[in-house]
């Protein structure tokens, strides 16, 4: 009998500890801030001894005294705070709730041509040059220039193209070039002594890139602001991984001519043609969650219906669909499934894993291919996100970003 009582005490303590651990896991899995729409509540799992208090602006409601489901119901727009405490006495976390009117957007799905001009020249490498005495030298490397540096000025002149840089080197007295460089966003000054080579020309032994071009997919258009979003991920230099700082850029109409089918180990790609004179929008921001700008020609949109914007917590695992262009300029909807949602990396561009289930798309492309980044993800009549990356070893799957994350970044940078 003594053993039984002791065992019960140990069991009770163990269960209590497990309950505390479980409750803390639930609490700390919650984001520090929560966006909600007017007239829409949000249900979260919460167990004793955690108590939520919302004050006059936010109603906290439990289905029953023993239920672990708690409804958060905002009473008015604005920013409000919910306090979380142990037994209603010991506070340990505050949840900020931002309540606003529901957003709507027109989904894209159009393939677009992208031309981006970098603010500064990205150093993609240094190399040896041979001087007039046949001696190999590496002046840029010896001076301290590194791959991934961004050259913003040369001899006091702001650089807008690699052609400008070449002219400055050509006209530099004795080949001496003063460089203003950004390295990890930190400005540094480097002097490179050019080497006199054949044809009586000075060379620095430096390779630079001033922009890029490619095919992507339009994610959304906001008819109220005329702004668009696309890609869902940044445009980065292919050699260095550096995100291009935007000097200017444009998006153009794109006609998909061919699809190189993806397979394990090779992601495939859309092959499209686009012309500079068919500009449909500008590029004002190149960010970690896509490119943004103003759309000049909304007639390219194949859809005209505005879809409600899903908030992060409204996205769920299960059936979904994507919009994409795989032939010409025709936007089609394809079946997919959201198979996983990340709670750990809530604010990056890999918030969910999506799997293509539509046989038409699997037959045509093998799944997700390069150029489909930005394809809108739809679920339950709402736009929930955009495709961002393909799994190289399994092109039927890829990552997606929450549409809320894209919009938050756009709003914060305006």
C-alpha positions as CSV (number, residue, x, y, z in Angstrom):
1,X,0.0,0.0,0.0
2,X,2.9,2.3,0.8
3,X,4.4,1.5,-2.6
4,X,1.1,2.3,-4.3
5,X,0.9,5.8,-2.7
6,X,4.5,6.6,-3.6
7,X,4.0,5.4,-7.1
8,X,0.9,7.6,-7.4
9,X,2.8,10.6,-6.2
10,X,5.6,10.1,-8.6
11,X,3.1,9.5,-11.4
12,X,1.2,12.7,-10.5
13,X,4.4,14.8,-10.5
14,X,5.5,13.3,-13.8
15,X,2.2,14.1,-15.4
16,X,2.3,17.6,-14.0
17,X,5.8,18.2,-15.4
18,X,4.7,16.8,-18.8
19,X,1.7,19.1,-18.7
20,X,4.0,22.1,-18.0
21,X,6.4,21.1,-20.8
22,X,3.6,20.6,-23.2
23,X,2.0,23.9,-22.4
24,X,5.3,25.7,-22.8
25,X,5.8,24.1,-26.1
26,X,2.4,25.3,-27.3
27,X,3.1,28.8,-26.0
28,X,6.5,29.2,-27.5
29,X,5.4,27.8,-30.8
30,X,3.1,30.8,-31.1
31,X,4.6,33.8,-32.9
32,X,5.2,37.0,-31.0
33,X,2.8,38.8,-33.2
34,X,-0.4,37.8,-34.9
35,X,-2.3,39.4,-37.8
36,X,-6.0,39.0,-37.8
37,X,-8.9,40.3,-40.0
38,X,-11.9,42.2,-38.8
39,X,-14.8,39.8,-38.0
40,X,-12.6,36.7,-38.0
41,X,-11.7,34.8,-34.9
42,X,-8.7,32.5,-34.4
43,X,-8.6,29.3,-32.4
44,X,-5.4,28.1,-30.7
45,X,-4.6,25.1,-28.5
46,X,-3.8,26.0,-24.9
47,X,-3.9,24.0,-21.7
48,X,-3.9,24.8,-18.0
49,X,-2.0,26.4,-16.2
50,X,-1.6,28.9,-19.0
51,X,-4.1,31.8,-18.9
52,X,-4.8,34.3,-21.7
53,X,-6.1,37.8,-21.0
54,X,-7.1,40.1,-23.8
55,X,-8.6,43.2,-22.2
56,X,-11.5,45.2,-23.6
57,X,-10.2,45.1,-27.3
58,X,-9.8,41.3,-27.7
59,X,-12.3,38.7,-26.4
60,X,-10.7,35.4,-25.1
61,X,-13.2,32.6,-25.0
62,X,-13.0,28.9,-24.1
63,X,-15.4,26.4,-25.4
64,X,-15.7,24.9,-22.0
65,X,-13.7,24.9,-18.7
66,X,-12.0,21.7,-19.6
67,X,-11.4,22.4,-23.2
68,X,-7.9,23.2,-24.5
69,X,-9.2,25.3,-27.4
70,X,-9.2,29.0,-26.9
71,X,-10.9,31.5,-29.3
72,X,-9.3,34.9,-29.9
73,X,-12.0,37.3,-31.1
74,X,-10.9,40.9,-31.9
75,X,-13.6,43.6,-31.2
76,X,-12.0,46.4,-33.3
77,X,-9.2,47.3,-35.7
78,X,-5.8,48.3,-34.4
79,X,-2.9,46.9,-32.4
80,X,-3.8,45.0,-29.2
81,X,-1.9,42.9,-26.7
82,X,-2.7,39.5,-25.1
83,X,-0.9,38.5,-22.0
84,X,0.0,34.9,-21.2
85,X,0.6,33.9,-17.6
86,X,0.8,30.9,-15.4
87,X,-2.3,30.4,-13.4
88,X,-3.2,34.0,-14.3
89,X,-0.6,35.3,-11.9
90,X,3.0,34.9,-13.3
91,X,3.3,36.7,-16.7
92,X,5.8,35.2,-19.2
93,X,4.8,36.2,-22.7
94,X,2.9,38.9,-24.6
95,X,1.2,38.3,-27.9
96,X,0.7,41.4,-30.1
97,X,-2.4,41.2,-32.2
98,X,-2.8,43.5,-35.3
99,X,-6.4,43.6,-36.5
100,X,-7.1,45.1,-40.0
101,X,-9.5,44.8,-42.9
102,X,-9.2,41.7,-45.0
103,X,-6.9,42.1,-48.1
104,X,-7.7,40.9,-51.6
105,X,-5.4,40.3,-54.6
106,X,-5.6,39.1,-58.1
107,X,-3.4,36.0,-58.5
108,X,-1.0,35.9,-61.4
109,X,0.5,32.7,-62.8
110,X,1.9,34.5,-65.9
111,X,5.4,33.7,-67.0
112,X,7.3,37.0,-67.1
113,X,10.7,38.1,-68.5
114,X,12.9,39.7,-65.8
115,X,15.7,42.2,-66.5
116,X,17.5,43.6,-63.5
117,X,20.2,46.2,-63.4
118,X,22.4,46.1,-60.3
119,X,23.2,49.1,-58.1
120,X,27.0,48.6,-58.2
121,X,29.1,45.9,-59.9
122,X,29.4,42.4,-58.3
123,X,32.9,41.0,-58.3
124,X,32.5,37.4,-59.6
125,X,36.2,36.7,-59.6
126,X,39.8,37.8,-60.0
127,X,42.4,36.5,-62.4
128,X,46.0,36.7,-63.4
129,X,47.0,39.1,-66.3
130,X,50.3,39.0,-68.2
131,X,52.3,42.2,-68.2
132,X,54.4,43.5,-71.1
133,X,57.4,41.6,-69.7
134,X,55.4,38.3,-69.9
135,X,55.1,38.1,-66.1
136,X,51.8,36.9,-64.6
137,X,50.3,39.2,-62.0
138,X,47.0,39.4,-60.1
139,X,46.6,43.1,-59.2
140,X,43.0,43.0,-57.9
141,X,43.6,40.0,-55.7
142,X,46.9,41.4,-54.4
143,X,45.1,44.7,-53.5
144,X,42.5,42.8,-51.4
145,X,39.5,42.6,-53.8
146,X,37.4,39.5,-53.1
147,X,34.7,37.6,-54.9
148,X,31.3,38.9,-53.7
149,X,32.5,42.5,-53.3
150,X,30.2,45.1,-54.8
151,X,32.0,48.0,-56.5
152,X,29.9,51.2,-56.2
153,X,32.5,53.8,-57.3
154,X,35.8,53.9,-59.2
155,X,38.0,57.0,-59.1
156,X,35.1,59.0,-57.6
157,X,32.6,58.0,-60.3
158,X,29.5,56.1,-59.5
159,X,29.2,52.9,-61.5
160,X,26.1,52.0,-63.4
161,X,27.5,49.4,-65.9
162,X,30.6,47.2,-66.5
163,X,31.1,49.4,-69.7
164,X,31.5,52.5,-67.5
165,X,34.0,50.6,-65.3
166,X,36.1,49.6,-68.4
167,X,36.2,53.2,-69.6
168,X,37.4,54.4,-66.2
169,X,40.2,51.8,-66.1
170,X,41.2,52.8,-69.7
171,X,41.5,56.5,-68.8
172,X,43.1,56.0,-65.3
173,X,46.5,57.7,-65.0
174,X,49.1,55.0,-64.8
175,X,46.3,52.5,-64.3
176,X,45.7,53.4,-60.7
177,X,42.1,52.9,-59.7
178,X,40.5,53.9,-56.4
179,X,37.6,51.6,-55.6
180,X,34.8,52.1,-53.2
181,X,33.5,48.7,-52.3
182,X,30.7,47.2,-50.2
183,X,31.7,44.0,-48.5
184,X,28.8,42.5,-46.5
185,X,27.2,46.0,-46.6
186,X,30.3,47.5,-45.0
187,X,32.1,50.2,-47.1
188,X,35.8,49.9,-47.7
189,X,38.3,51.7,-50.0
190,X,40.8,49.7,-52.0
191,X,43.5,51.0,-54.4
192,X,44.3,48.7,-57.3
193,X,47.5,49.4,-59.3
194,X,46.7,48.2,-62.8
195,X,49.2,46.2,-64.8
196,X,50.4,47.5,-68.2
197,X,49.8,44.7,-70.7
198,X,50.0,44.3,-74.5
199,X,48.5,47.0,-76.7
200,X,49.6,49.4,-74.0
201,X,46.5,48.8,-71.9
202,X,46.2,48.6,-68.1
203,X,44.3,45.7,-66.6
204,X,43.1,45.0,-63.1
205,X,42.4,41.3,-63.4
206,X,38.9,41.6,-62.2
207,X,35.6,40.1,-63.4
208,X,32.4,42.0,-62.7
209,X,28.6,41.6,-63.4
210,X,26.1,44.5,-63.6
211,X,22.8,42.7,-63.8
212,X,20.9,39.6,-64.9
213,X,18.0,38.4,-66.9
214,X,15.7,35.4,-66.8
215,X,12.2,34.0,-66.6
216,X,10.0,33.9,-63.5
217,X,6.3,33.9,-62.6
218,X,4.0,36.7,-61.5
219,X,2.5,36.0,-58.1
220,X,-0.1,38.7,-57.5
221,X,-1.4,42.1,-58.6
222,X,-3.0,44.6,-56.2
223,X,-5.6,46.6,-58.1
224,X,-5.8,49.2,-55.3
225,X,-2.1,50.1,-55.4
226,X,-1.1,48.8,-58.9
227,X,1.7,46.9,-57.2
228,X,2.7,43.4,-58.1
229,X,4.8,40.7,-56.5
230,X,6.7,37.9,-58.2
231,X,9.2,35.0,-57.6
232,X,8.9,34.7,-53.8
233,X,12.7,34.7,-53.5
234,X,15.5,37.1,-54.3
235,X,17.4,37.5,-57.6
236,X,20.9,36.6,-56.7
237,X,24.2,36.4,-58.6
238,X,24.6,32.9,-59.9
239,X,28.3,32.7,-59.0
240,X,28.5,34.5,-55.7
241,X,25.0,34.2,-54.2
242,X,25.0,37.9,-53.6
243,X,21.5,39.5,-53.7
244,X,21.4,42.2,-56.4
245,X,20.7,45.7,-55.1
246,X,18.3,47.2,-57.6
247,X,19.3,50.2,-59.6
248,X,16.5,49.7,-62.0
249,X,14.8,46.8,-63.8
250,X,11.7,45.8,-65.7
251,X,9.4,42.9,-66.3
252,X,8.2,42.0,-69.8
253,X,5.7,39.8,-71.5
254,X,7.1,36.3,-71.9
255,X,6.0,33.5,-74.3
256,X,6.9,30.0,-73.1
257,X,8.4,28.1,-76.0
258,X,9.4,24.9,-74.4
259,X,9.6,23.1,-71.0
260,X,12.8,21.2,-70.1
261,X,11.4,18.4,-67.9
262,X,12.8,18.1,-64.4
263,X,14.2,14.9,-63.1
264,X,16.0,13.8,-59.9
265,X,19.3,15.7,-59.8
266,X,18.2,18.3,-62.5
267,X,15.4,20.7,-61.8
268,X,14.3,21.5,-65.4
269,X,13.3,24.9,-66.7
270,X,10.9,27.0,-68.6
271,X,12.3,28.2,-71.9
272,X,10.7,31.6,-72.8
273,X,11.3,34.5,-75.2
274,X,10.7,38.1,-74.2
275,X,11.4,41.4,-75.9
276,X,12.5,44.6,-74.2
277,X,9.9,46.7,-75.9
278,X,7.1,44.7,-74.3
279,X,7.7,46.1,-70.8
280,X,4.8,45.6,-68.5
281,X,6.2,46.8,-65.2
282,X,9.2,48.0,-63.3
283,X,11.3,46.4,-60.6
284,X,11.6,48.7,-57.5
285,X,12.6,46.1,-54.9
286,X,14.6,42.9,-55.0
287,X,14.1,41.2,-51.6
288,X,14.4,37.9,-49.8
289,X,10.8,37.2,-50.6
290,X,10.6,38.3,-54.2
291,X,10.6,41.2,-56.5
292,X,8.1,44.1,-56.3
293,X,7.2,47.0,-58.5
294,X,4.3,48.6,-60.4
295,X,2.5,46.8,-63.2
296,X,1.8,49.1,-66.2
297,X,-0.2,46.6,-68.3
298,X,-2.8,44.8,-66.3
299,X,-4.3,43.4,-69.5
300,X,-1.8,40.6,-69.3
301,X,-3.6,39.2,-66.3
302,X,-5.6,36.1,-67.2
303,X,-7.6,36.3,-64.0
304,X,-9.6,39.3,-63.0
305,X,-11.3,38.0,-59.9
306,X,-9.9,39.2,-56.6
307,X,-9.1,36.4,-54.1
308,X,-9.0,36.9,-50.3
309,X,-5.5,36.8,-48.8
310,X,-4.9,33.9,-46.4
311,X,-3.1,34.7,-43.2
312,X,-0.3,32.4,-42.0
313,X,-2.4,30.6,-39.4
314,X,-5.2,30.0,-42.0
315,X,-2.9,27.9,-44.2
316,X,-3.2,24.2,-43.5
317,X,-1.9,20.9,-44.8
318,X,-4.1,19.4,-47.5
319,X,-5.4,20.0,-51.0
320,X,-4.3,23.1,-52.8
321,X,-3.5,24.3,-56.4
322,X,-1.0,26.4,-58.2
323,X,-1.3,28.7,-61.2
324,X,1.4,28.5,-63.9
325,X,2.2,29.0,-67.6
326,X,3.8,26.1,-69.4
327,X,2.9,27.0,-73.0
328,X,2.6,30.3,-74.7
329,X,0.9,32.8,-72.4
330,X,-1.9,30.5,-71.1
331,X,-2.3,30.4,-67.3
332,X,-3.7,27.1,-66.0
333,X,-4.6,25.8,-62.6
334,X,-2.9,22.6,-61.4
335,X,-3.7,20.3,-58.5
336,X,-1.2,20.2,-55.6
337,X,-1.0,19.4,-51.9
338,X,0.6,21.3,-49.0
339,X,2.3,18.4,-47.2
340,X,4.1,20.3,-44.5
341,X,4.0,23.8,-42.8
342,X,7.1,25.1,-40.9
343,X,6.4,26.7,-37.6
344,X,10.1,27.1,-36.9
345,X,11.0,29.3,-39.9
346,X,7.9,31.4,-39.9
347,X,9.3,34.5,-41.5
348,X,11.5,33.3,-44.4
349,X,10.7,32.1,-47.9
350,X,10.5,28.4,-47.1
351,X,7.3,28.2,-45.0
352,X,5.7,25.2,-46.5
353,X,6.4,22.1,-48.7
354,X,4.1,21.7,-51.6
355,X,3.8,18.5,-53.8
356,X,2.5,18.6,-57.3
357,X,-0.3,16.0,-57.8
358,X,-1.7,17.0,-61.2
359,X,-0.9,14.4,-63.9
360,X,-1.0,17.1,-66.6
361,X,1.8,19.1,-65.0
362,X,3.8,16.0,-64.0
363,X,3.7,14.7,-67.6
364,X,4.6,18.1,-69.0
365,X,7.3,19.3,-66.6
366,X,7.9,16.5,-64.1
367,X,6.7,18.9,-61.4
368,X,8.2,22.3,-60.4
369,X,10.9,23.7,-62.8
370,X,13.0,26.8,-62.8
371,X,10.9,29.7,-64.0
372,X,7.9,28.6,-62.0
373,X,9.1,30.5,-58.9
374,X,6.3,32.9,-57.9
375,X,3.5,30.6,-59.1
376,X,0.6,31.5,-56.8
377,X,-0.6,28.8,-54.3
378,X,-4.4,28.7,-53.8
379,X,-6.3,26.9,-51.1
380,X,-10.0,27.1,-50.1
381,X,-10.7,30.0,-52.4
382,X,-7.8,32.1,-51.0
383,X,-4.3,33.0,-52.2
384,X,-2.0,31.5,-49.6
385,X,1.5,31.8,-51.0
386,X,3.9,31.3,-53.8
387,X,6.2,28.5,-55.0
388,X,9.8,29.5,-54.3
389,X,12.2,26.6,-54.8
390,X,12.2,23.1,-56.3
391,X,13.7,20.1,-54.6
392,X,16.5,19.1,-56.9
393,X,16.3,15.5,-56.0
394,X,12.5,15.4,-56.3
395,X,11.0,17.9,-58.7
396,X,7.5,16.9,-57.7
397,X,8.1,18.9,-54.5
398,X,9.2,22.4,-53.6
399,X,9.1,25.1,-51.0
400,X,6.5,27.9,-50.8
401,X,6.4,31.2,-49.0
402,X,3.3,32.6,-47.1
403,X,1.6,35.4,-49.1
404,X,1.4,37.3,-45.8
405,X,5.2,37.3,-45.5
406,X,5.5,38.8,-49.0
407,X,3.0,41.5,-48.3
408,X,4.5,42.3,-44.9
409,X,7.9,42.8,-46.5
410,X,6.5,44.9,-49.2
411,X,4.6,47.1,-46.7
412,X,7.6,47.5,-44.4
413,X,9.9,48.6,-47.3
414,X,7.4,51.2,-48.7
